[in-house]
Amino acid sequence: MGDSPQSPARPVLAVGAVVVDRRGRVLLIRRARSPDAGTWTIPGGRVEPGETVEVAVVRELREETALDARVIGRLGLETVTADDVTYTIHEHLLVPVGDQPARAGDDASEVCWAALADVAALGVRQEVIAILERGIARAQALGYVRDVSPDLL
């Protein structure tokens, strides 16, 4: 039984990575492809068959930024429609493992670490900023953020 013109397509299962460093900065990527090519957002992508969302978020982060990270927790579900495709995105909080520098790869044309106070100026959408705020607050509550200067928040 396939999708009929009257029934909506099944949402695509995806993940998003809110990566927070010890200084309270977040990792952003500039998307190289659709949807939303050229915009700054958080790393993420589709869950492959047989993957858990936790495995998928670590893989997507590594593919897009060359960073290894550890999942700290889940930040909720978001539903986004882009280019006529609906995505159900499992948002996760991650912290970097090791000190390797981030570099763009796969779907990312650029990467940067940014203070929350600077993300709006990069054109990050408000709904993504809300996810970043949740992630930073959770990282602070769990003691992963240290030495935060007032200008970072």
C-alpha positions in Angstrom: 0.0 0.0 0.0 1.8 3.1 -1.2 1.2 6.8 -0.5 -1.8 8.1 -2.3 -2.1 11.8 -3.4 -4.4 12.4 -0.4 -2.1 10.9 2.2 1.0 12.8 3.4 4.4 11.1 2.9 6.0 9.6 6.0 8.4 12.0 7.7 12.1 11.5 7.3 13.8 10.4 10.5 16.7 12.8 11.2 19.0 14.0 14.0 20.5 17.3 15.1 23.6 17.9 17.2 23.9 20.7 19.7 27.6 20.6 20.4 28.7 22.7 23.4 32.3 23.3 24.4 33.7 24.0 27.9 33.5 27.7 27.3 29.7 27.5 26.4 30.2 28.1 22.7 28.2 26.1 20.2 29.3 24.5 16.9 27.6 25.7 13.8 27.8 24.6 10.2 27.0 26.5 7.0 24.9 24.1 4.8 26.5 23.3 1.4 23.4 21.8 -0.1 19.6 21.9 0.1 17.6 22.2 2.1 18.7 25.7 3.2 22.0 25.8 1.4 24.2 28.7 2.6 22.5 29.0 6.0 24.2 28.5 9.4 22.6 25.8 11.5 23.6 22.8 13.7 25.1 19.7 12.3 22.8 16.8 11.5 21.1 14.7 8.9 19.1 11.6 8.1 19.2 8.4 10.2 20.4 5.5 8.1 18.6 2.1 8.1 19.6 0.1 11.2 21.1 3.1 13.1 19.9 4.3 16.4 19.5 8.1 16.7 22.5 8.3 19.0 24.8 6.5 16.5 23.4 8.7 13.7 24.0 12.0 15.5 27.7 11.1 16.2 28.2 9.9 12.6 26.6 13.0 11.1 28.7 15.3 13.3 31.9 13.5 12.3 31.0 13.6 8.6 30.2 17.3 8.7 32.8 18.6 11.1 35.5 15.9 11.6 34.8 16.1 15.4 34.4 13.2 17.7 31.8 13.8 20.4 29.9 12.1 23.1 26.1 12.2 23.5 25.1 13.7 26.8 21.3 13.6 26.4 18.3 14.3 24.2 16.9 17.8 23.7 13.5 16.8 22.2 11.9 16.4 18.8 11.4 19.1 16.2 9.3 18.7 13.0 10.6 20.7 10.0 9.4 20.9 6.4 11.9 22.0 3.8 11.7 21.5 0.0 8.4 19.7 0.5 9.9 17.1 2.7 8.9 16.8 6.4 11.7 15.8 8.8 11.2 14.5 12.4 14.5 15.6 14.0 15.7 14.1 17.2 17.9 16.9 18.8 20.8 15.8 21.0 23.3 17.5 23.3 26.9 16.5 22.6 30.3 17.5 24.0 33.5 17.2 22.0 36.0 14.3 22.8 39.6 15.3 22.3 40.9 18.5 21.0 40.9 18.1 17.2 39.9 21.2 15.3 36.5 21.3 13.5 36.7 21.3 9.7 34.0 21.3 7.1 33.1 18.1 5.2 30.2 16.3 3.6 27.1 18.7 3.7 29.0 21.6 5.4 30.8 24.3 3.5 32.1 26.0 6.7 32.2 25.4 10.5 32.6 27.7 13.4 32.3 27.9 17.2 30.1 30.8 18.2 28.8 32.4 21.4 25.1 32.3 21.8 25.1 36.1 21.7 26.6 35.9 18.1 24.4 33.3 16.5 21.5 35.6 15.5 24.0 37.9 13.6 24.9 34.8 11.5 21.3 34.4 10.4 20.6 31.3 12.5 16.8 30.8 12.5 15.0 31.5 15.8 13.8 27.9 16.2 17.4 26.7 16.0 18.5 29.4 18.5 15.8 28.0 20.9 17.3 24.6 20.6 20.8 26.0 21.2 19.6 27.8 24.3 18.1 24.5 25.6 21.4 22.7 24.9 23.6 25.3 26.6 21.3 25.4 29.7 21.4 21.6 29.9 25.2 21.6 29.5 25.6 24.2 32.3 23.2 22.3 34.6 25.3 19.1 34.1 28.6 21.0 34.7 30.0 20.6 31.2 30.4 24.4 30.7 33.2 26.1 32.6 34.8 29.5 32.5 31.9 31.2 30.7 32.5 34.9 30.3 29.4 37.2 30.3 30.0 38.2 26.6 29.5 34.5 25.5 25.9 34.6 26.8 
